[in-house]
Amino acid sequence: MYTKITRLITLPLFLLLLSSFTALLVQKRKPVLYIIGDSTVRNGDGTGKNQQWGWGSMIAPYFDTTRISIRNHAIGGRSSRTFITEGRWEEIRKTLQPGDYVIMQFGHNDAGALDDTARARGSIRGTGEETKDIYNPVRKMPETVHTYGWYMRNYANDAKAKGAVAIICSPVPRNNFKDGKVERADSSYGKWAAETAVTTRAFFIPLNTIIAEQYEALGPDQVNAFFPGDHTHTNEAGAILNAKSVVKGLQDLRRCHLRRYLR
């Protein structure tokens, strides 16, 4: 009799303690902010004569990293296509958990050739379902190439399927001035990034516009100082300006809980 009663009492108590312990472990896990993109997001980070940096390497100080982890997986030279075909996205996708975040910014390298012998990293322009079958001379295998929007949809939909939050950025502008105005991506990758955010119901940061407006306010002479080597890659000061612009974009996303982790 005593043993049976003890078991009846002990089992529910054990299950309650186990449930409480599991809940405590879940509460203690910090969400992760994954950042993916190209060299404008993560570059040589201070190496080389031109000291080029990407904004993803400068953004951590704007977050409370005691409550959220920042992992910048961006890598130079990649496009929306090659970040997937090289398996980089799959490695992240496998680790995504509910409550995580993914900020993505591609476009600078997507305009390249689909099958050139150097990189073969281009994607088809636009957001449609068009495809082109090629022989990839870099990977030395056949490949079906899709549109920029198709690849971006994959990132956003995969993240959401894992319970993570997807945030799409339009690509940062290059140092191209004409009559005091910065060349925008309103009719190309900026437009297609925005359209992809709508179709996938991801959050969208108009990073191209936010930064371009600041460049125009500063003027060509000051902006030139951000670009020591070319018209695309910034130095540390330029990367900090761009990181602050991402933060501004996040602050404007009133329904995005990632804002809660900003300092």
DOTOR-892895 format. One line per field, with one value per residue (C-alpha): residue number from 0; residue in three letters; x, z negated, y negated. Coordinates in pm, 1 decimal, decimal comma, always signed. Example, Ala and Ser with C-alpha at 12.3 -4.5 7.8 and 13.67 -1.06 7.14 Angstrom:
seq <- [0 | 1]
type <- [ALA | SER]
px <- [+1230,0 | +1367,0]
pz <- [-780,0 | -714,0]
py <- [+450,0 | +106,0]
//
This chain:
seq <- [0 | 1 | 2 | 3 | 4 | 5 | 6 | 7 | 8 | 9 | 10 | 11 | 12 | 13 | 14 | 15 | 16 | 17 | 18 | 19 | 20 | 21 | 22 | 23 | 24 | 25 | 26 | 27 | 28 | 29 | 30 | 31 | 32 | 33 | 34 | 35 | 36 | 37 | 38 | 39 | 40 | 41 | 42 | 43 | 44 | 45 | 46 | 47 | 48 | 49 | 50 | 51 | 52 | 53 | 54 | 55 | 56 | 57 | 58 | 59 | 60 | 61 | 62 | 63 | 64 | 65 | 66 | 67 | 68 | 69 | 70 | 71 | 72 | 73 | 74 | 75 | 76 | 77 | 78 | 79 | 80 | 81 | 82 | 83 | 84 | 85 | 86 | 87 | 88 | 89 | 90 | 91 | 92 | 93 | 94 | 95 | 96 | 97 | 98 | 99 | 100 | 101 | 102 | 103 | 104 | 105 | 106 | 107 | 108 | 109 | 110 | 111 | 112 | 113 | 114 | 115 | 116 | 117 | 118 | 119 | 120 | 121 | 122 | 123 | 124 | 125 | 126 | 127 | 128 | 129 | 130 | 131 | 132 | 133 | 134 | 135 | 136 | 137 | 138 | 139 | 140 | 141 | 142 | 143 | 144 | 145 | 146 | 147 | 148 | 149 | 150 | 151 | 152 | 153 | 154 | 155 | 156 | 157 | 158 | 159 | 160 | 161 | 162 | 163 | 164 | 165 | 166 | 167 | 168 | 169 | 170 | 171 | 172 | 173 | 174 | 175 | 176 | 177 | 178 | 179 | 180 | 181 | 182 | 183 | 184 | 185 | 186 | 187 | 188 | 189 | 190 | 191 | 192 | 193 | 194 | 195 | 196 | 197 | 198 | 199 | 200 | 201 | 202 | 203 | 204 | 205 | 206 | 207 | 208 | 209 | 210 | 211 | 212 | 213 | 214 | 215 | 216 | 217 | 218 | 219 | 220 | 221 | 222 | 223 | 224 | 225 | 226 | 227 | 228 | 229 | 230 | 231 | 232 | 233 | 234 | 235 | 236 | 237 | 238 | 239 | 240 | 241 | 242 | 243 | 244 | 245 | 246 | 247 | 248 | 249 | 250 | 251 | 252 | 253 | 254 | 255 | 256 | 257 | 258 | 259 | 260 | 261 | 262]
type <- [MET | TYR | THR | LYS | ILE | THR | ARG | LEU | ILE | THR | LEU | PRO | LEU | PHE | LEU | LEU | LEU | LEU | SER | SER | PHE | THR | ALA | LEU | LEU | VAL | GLN | LYS | ARG | LYS | PRO | VAL | LEU | TYR | ILE | ILE | GLY | ASP | SER | THR | VAL | ARG | ASN | GLY | ASP | GLY | THR | GLY | LYS | ASN | GLN | GLN | TRP | GLY | TRP | GLY | SER | MET | ILE | ALA | PRO | TYR | PHE | ASP | THR | THR | ARG | ILE | SER | ILE | ARG | ASN | HIS | ALA | ILE | GLY | GLY | ARG | SER | SER | ARG | THR | PHE | ILE | THR | GLU | GLY | ARG | TRP | GLU | GLU | ILE | ARG | LYS | THR | LEU | GLN | PRO | GLY | ASP | TYR | VAL | ILE | MET | GLN | PHE | GLY | HIS | ASN | ASP | ALA | GLY | ALA | LEU | ASP | ASP | THR | ALA | ARG | ALA | ARG | GLY | SER | ILE | ARG | GLY | THR | GLY | GLU | GLU | THR | LYS | ASP | ILE | TYR | ASN | PRO | VAL | ARG | LYS | MET | PRO | GLU | THR | VAL | HIS | THR | TYR | GLY | TRP | TYR | MET | ARG | ASN | TYR | ALA | ASN | ASP | ALA | LYS | ALA | LYS | GLY | ALA | VAL | ALA | ILE | ILE | CYS | SER | PRO | VAL | PRO | ARG | ASN | ASN | PHE | LYS | ASP | GLY | LYS | VAL | GLU | ARG | ALA | ASP | SER | SER | TYR | GLY | LYS | TRP | ALA | ALA | GLU | THR | ALA | VAL | THR | THR | ARG | ALA | PHE | PHE | ILE | PRO | LEU | ASN | THR | ILE | ILE | ALA | GLU | GLN | TYR | GLU | ALA | LEU | GLY | PRO | ASP | GLN | VAL | ASN | ALA | PHE | PHE | PRO | GLY | ASP | HIS | THR | HIS | THR | ASN | GLU | ALA | GLY | ALA | ILE | LEU | ASN | ALA | LYS | SER | VAL | VAL | LYS | GLY | LEU | GLN | ASP | LEU | ARG | ARG | CYS | HIS | LEU | ARG | ARG | TYR | LEU | ARG]
px <- [+0,0 | +271,7 | +480,6 | +185,8 | +87,4 | +447,4 | +471,2 | +149,7 | +287,6 | +644,2 | +565,8 | +364,5 | +625,2 | +904,1 | +717,9 | +656,1 | +1024,6 | +1127,8 | +888,8 | +1015,5 | +1378,1 | +1307,3 | +1129,5 | +1424,2 | +1665,3 | +1449,6 | +1433,7 | +1812,0 | +1891,2 | +1975,8 | +1822,8 | +2070,7 | +2084,9 | +2234,2 | +2365,4 | +2418,1 | +2541,6 | +2842,7 | +3159,2 | +2963,0 | +2837,8 | +3162,1 | +3492,9 | +3860,0 | +3781,2 | +4078,7 | +4329,5 | +4500,7 | +4614,5 | +4265,9 | +4129,5 | +3786,2 | +3507,9 | +3147,1 | +2858,7 | +2785,2 | +3119,2 | +3027,8 | +2674,2 | +2720,8 | +2786,3 | +2435,8 | +2279,9 | +2263,9 | +2477,8 | +2404,8 | +2057,0 | +2119,0 | +2408,3 | +2530,5 | +2676,5 | +2795,5 | +2814,7 | +2843,6 | +3137,5 | +3291,7 | +3225,5 | +2898,3 | +2563,4 | +2214,8 | +2278,4 | +2626,7 | +2563,1 | +2312,1 | +2495,8 | +2812,6 | +2612,6 | +2660,0 | +2289,3 | +2219,0 | +2466,7 | +2283,0 | +1938,9 | +2023,0 | +2102,3 | +1808,3 | +1566,6 | +1237,3 | +1300,3 | +1615,1 | +1654,0 | +1808,2 | +1909,2 | +2002,7 | +2153,1 | +2250,4 | +2256,1 | +2600,1 | +2730,2 | +2407,4 | +2445,6 | +2748,1 | +2751,2 | +2572,7 | +2850,1 | +3177,9 | +3490,2 | +3600,6 | +3303,6 | +2976,7 | +2776,0 | +2513,2 | +2139,9 | +1859,1 | +1732,6 | +1395,8 | +1173,9 | +997,8 | +1012,8 | +1234,1 | +1524,2 | +1822,1 | +2010,7 | +2387,1 | +2709,7 | +2887,7 | +3260,4 | +3358,1 | +3166,9 | +3217,4 | +2859,1 | +2520,6 | +2313,6 | +1969,2 | +1997,7 | +1701,0 | +1611,1 | +1742,4 | +1395,0 | +1371,9 | +1689,4 | +1583,0 | +1246,5 | +1428,7 | +1614,6 | +1303,3 | +1075,5 | +1335,6 | +1390,4 | +1018,5 | +969,0 | +1219,6 | +1031,7 | +1290,7 | +1223,4 | +1341,5 | +1454,4 | +1546,8 | +1767,2 | +1804,1 | +2175,8 | +2386,4 | +2447,9 | +2776,7 | +2967,4 | +2807,8 | +2700,0 | +2534,7 | +2426,8 | +2449,1 | +2230,5 | +2337,1 | +2245,7 | +1971,0 | +1863,9 | +1496,2 | +1448,3 | +1666,6 | +1785,1 | +1634,8 | +1298,0 | +1326,1 | +1432,4 | +1124,9 | +895,9 | +1039,1 | +973,8 | +610,0 | +556,7 | +722,5 | +582,2 | +932,2 | +1038,8 | +1208,7 | +1475,2 | +1516,3 | +1888,1 | +1973,6 | +1754,0 | +1849,0 | +2220,9 | +2181,6 | +1999,0 | +2283,6 | +2544,1 | +2360,6 | +2346,4 | +2722,0 | +2814,6 | +3057,7 | +3377,1 | +3298,2 | +3155,9 | +3467,7 | +3661,6 | +3456,3 | +3576,6 | +3956,6 | +3983,9 | +3679,2 | +3319,4 | +3164,8 | +3362,8 | +3379,5 | +3644,9 | +3569,4 | +3398,2 | +3175,8 | +3089,3 | +2989,5 | +2760,7 | +2603,8 | +2562,4 | +2388,1 | +2161,6 | +2063,4 | +1984,8 | +1771,2 | +1584,9 | +1523,5 | +1397,0 | +1138,1 | +1007,0 | +755,2 | +630,8 | +975,1 | +1078,1 | +1446,6 | +1417,3 | +1387,8 | +1751,0 | +1893,7 | +2081,3]
pz <- [+0,0 | -101,0 | +208,3 | +443,8 | +286,6 | +292,9 | +663,3 | +733,7 | +558,2 | +686,0 | +1059,1 | +1094,0 | +886,0 | +1109,3 | +1422,1 | +1277,3 | +1191,4 | +1536,5 | +1704,5 | +1492,8 | +1568,6 | +1942,2 | +1934,2 | +1748,2 | +2014,9 | +2290,0 | +2107,7 | +2060,2 | +2428,1 | +2593,0 | +2935,8 | +3220,5 | +3484,4 | +3801,1 | +4059,5 | +4416,3 | +4717,9 | +4924,6 | +4870,1 | +4793,3 | +4486,8 | +4395,6 | +4559,6 | +4475,7 | +4148,5 | +4137,2 | +4328,8 | +4643,8 | +4746,8 | +4791,9 | +4452,8 | +4583,1 | +4344,4 | +4373,8 | +4162,1 | +4010,8 | +3832,1 | +3668,7 | +3552,2 | +3234,1 | +3002,2 | +3078,5 | +2927,6 | +2571,3 | +2631,9 | +2281,8 | +2417,1 | +2784,5 | +2977,9 | +3302,5 | +3570,5 | +3888,7 | +4157,7 | +4450,9 | +4681,2 | +4961,8 | +5323,1 | +5268,2 | +5429,4 | +5329,2 | +5546,3 | +5438,1 | +5065,6 | +5116,6 | +5372,6 | +5160,2 | +4871,6 | +4644,4 | +4597,0 | +4524,7 | +4234,7 | +4084,0 | +4158,2 | +3963,3 | +3651,3 | +3665,8 | +3376,4 | +3292,7 | +3174,1 | +3383,2 | +3643,2 | +3990,2 | +4153,4 | +4519,4 | +4776,1 | +5124,8 | +5467,7 | +5533,2 | +5694,3 | +5849,2 | +6166,9 | +6277,8 | +6550,0 | +6483,3 | +6613,2 | +6633,5 | +6558,5 | +6272,1 | +6032,5 | +6201,0 | +5934,5 | +6119,2 | +6080,6 | +6322,6 | +6277,2 | +6108,8 | +5877,5 | +6112,4 | +6161,1 | +6469,0 | +6479,9 | +6701,9 | +6722,6 | +6746,6 | +6706,1 | +6408,9 | +6496,9 | +6137,1 | +5974,0 | +6288,1 | +6297,5 | +6448,2 | +6254,8 | +6284,5 | +6211,2 | +6068,9 | +6017,9 | +5739,8 | +5588,0 | +5596,3 | +5389,7 | +5148,1 | +5101,6 | +5007,4 | +4726,8 | +4589,8 | +4616,8 | +4470,9 | +4175,6 | +4109,0 | +4137,7 | +3852,5 | +3638,5 | +3698,9 | +3808,8 | +4155,5 | +4224,6 | +4580,2 | +4651,4 | +4984,4 | +5078,8 | +4953,9 | +5219,8 | +5399,7 | +5403,3 | +5725,7 | +5728,6 | +6013,8 | +5972,4 | +5595,1 | +5583,5 | +5505,9 | +5756,3 | +5603,7 | +5659,0 | +5684,6 | +6018,3 | +5955,7 | +5645,4 | +5398,9 | +5568,8 | +5588,7 | +5224,8 | +5121,6 | +5340,0 | +5190,3 | +4839,4 | +4934,2 | +5092,8 | +4804,1 | +4532,9 | +4409,3 | +4254,7 | +4487,1 | +4424,4 | +4711,9 | +4641,4 | +4987,0 | +4932,4 | +4568,1 | +4647,2 | +4975,6 | +4795,2 | +4545,5 | +4822,5 | +4997,5 | +4675,5 | +4625,9 | +4987,3 | +5225,9 | +5062,2 | +4718,6 | +4864,2 | +5076,7 | +4752,6 | +4673,4 | +4989,9 | +4990,7 | +5258,1 | +5485,0 | +5505,5 | +5327,2 | +5014,0 | +4712,8 | +4451,8 | +4080,2 | +4060,9 | +4355,5 | +4213,0 | +3883,3 | +4067,4 | +4250,2 | +3928,8 | +3765,7 | +4069,9 | +4018,5 | +3655,5 | +3766,9 | +4001,8 | +3719,4 | +3492,3 | +3756,0 | +3766,1 | +3487,1 | +3499,6 | +3511,9 | +3169,8 | +3259,9 | +3163,6 | +2800,7 | +2800,7 | +2914,6 | +2657,0]
py <- [+0,0 | -245,7 | -170,9 | -217,7 | -551,5 | -667,0 | -588,7 | -776,2 | -1081,5 | -1054,7 | -1018,1 | -1342,4 | -1524,1 | -1392,0 | -1495,9 | -1841,6 | -1884,4 | -1760,6 | -2002,7 | -2290,2 | -2201,0 | -2181,1 | -2516,3 | -2665,7 | -2539,7 | -2690,7 | -3022,1 | -3028,5 | -2972,8 | -3299,6 | -3357,8 | -3389,0 | -3659,5 | -3509,6 | -3755,0 | -3637,3 | -3828,5 | -3927,9 | -4135,1 | -4453,0 | -4265,0 | -4090,8 | -4170,5 | -4131,6 | -4309,7 | -4539,5 | -4331,5 | -4453,0 | -4796,2 | -4938,2 | -4824,3 | -4720,1 | -4625,1 | -4506,1 | -4635,8 | -4293,3 | -4302,4 | -4633,9 | -4569,5 | -4361,9 | -4663,1 | -4790,5 | -4476,7 | -4349,0 | -4041,1 | -3912,5 | -3834,6 | -3755,4 | -3599,4 | -3756,8 | -3528,8 | -3694,8 | -3425,3 | -3664,9 | -3603,2 | -3801,8 | -3714,9 | -3531,9 | -3591,4 | -3485,6 | -3179,6 | -3069,8 | -3111,0 | -2829,7 | -2614,3 | -2609,0 | -2463,0 | -2764,1 | -2824,4 | -2456,6 | -2461,5 | -2758,3 | -2616,4 | -2300,7 | -2505,2 | -2747,8 | -2728,3 | -2897,9 | -3252,3 | -3302,5 | -3577,0 | -3591,1 | -3919,2 | -3879,5 | -4115,1 | -3999,5 | -4158,2 | -4304,7 | -3986,7 | -3859,3 | -4063,0 | -3858,3 | -3595,5 | -3268,8 | -3046,2 | -3238,4 | -3038,3 | -3265,5 | -3258,8 | -3155,3 | -3333,3 | -3533,4 | -3480,6 | -3559,0 | -3912,5 | -3960,0 | -3757,6 | -3520,5 | -3145,6 | -3150,4 | -2906,3 | -2837,4 | -2510,9 | -2559,5 | -2372,0 | -2530,7 | -2546,5 | -2622,8 | -2338,9 | -2124,5 | -2002,6 | -2088,5 | -2341,4 | -2495,8 | -2866,5 | -3057,2 | -3421,8 | -3643,3 | -3647,2 | -3267,9 | -3231,0 | -3504,0 | -3335,0 | -3017,0 | -3193,0 | -3361,5 | -3058,9 | -2820,8 | -3053,4 | -3086,4 | -2710,1 | -2673,9 | -2924,8 | -3196,3 | -3553,8 | -3660,2 | -4015,8 | -4114,4 | -4417,3 | -4590,4 | -4603,8 | -4892,7 | -5160,4 | -5204,0 | -5531,2 | -5649,6 | -6015,1 | -6200,9 | -6563,0 | -6528,7 | -6218,8 | -5863,0 | -5595,7 | -5381,7 | -5021,7 | -5113,9 | -4941,3 | -4638,2 | -4452,5 | -4697,5 | -4658,7 | -4280,4 | -4252,6 | -4452,7 | -4240,7 | -3922,2 | -4050,2 | -4108,9 | -3767,3 | -3581,0 | -3809,8 | -3875,6 | -4203,7 | -4451,6 | -4715,4 | -4964,8 | -4980,8 | -5110,8 | -5415,8 | -5476,7 | -5487,0 | -5676,9 | -5956,3 | -5984,4 | -5986,3 | -6267,9 | -6468,5 | -6423,6 | -6496,8 | -6325,1 | -6450,9 | -6304,6 | -5985,6 | -5930,2 | -5891,1 | -5579,2 | -5403,5 | -5372,0 | -5105,2 | -5105,5 | -5227,9 | -4927,0 | -4834,6 | -5063,8 | -5121,7 | -5095,5 | -5436,2 | -5353,5 | -5013,4 | -5174,1 | -5418,1 | -5125,1 | -4923,1 | -5219,3 | -5233,7 | -4869,9 | -4952,1 | -5246,7 | -5017,0 | -4770,8 | -5045,0 | -5132,4 | -4774,7 | -4817,1 | -4458,0 | -4295,7 | -4167,6 | -4188,7 | -4554,7 | -4444,9 | -4334,1 | -4667,4 | -4868,1]
//
